[in-house]
Amino acid sequence: MHDYVTNTIISLHVEVKDNLSVEEAHNIASSVEEAVQKREAYNITVHFDPI
């Protein structure tokens, strides 16, 4: 979580299987982003990390 006085941003890293396509990994990251935004009133950025 980053607090920039008037703007709070949540930055998350989601680990995904390394054999997923970029599109599949992006879809997972987008789903996580949407789920968090429904519960919290913050800007959020989700990055995916293949493992």
Buried (B, 14 or more C-beta within 10 A) or exposed (E): EEEEEEEBEBEBEBEBEEEBEEEEBBBBBEEBBEEBEEEEEBBBEBEBEEE
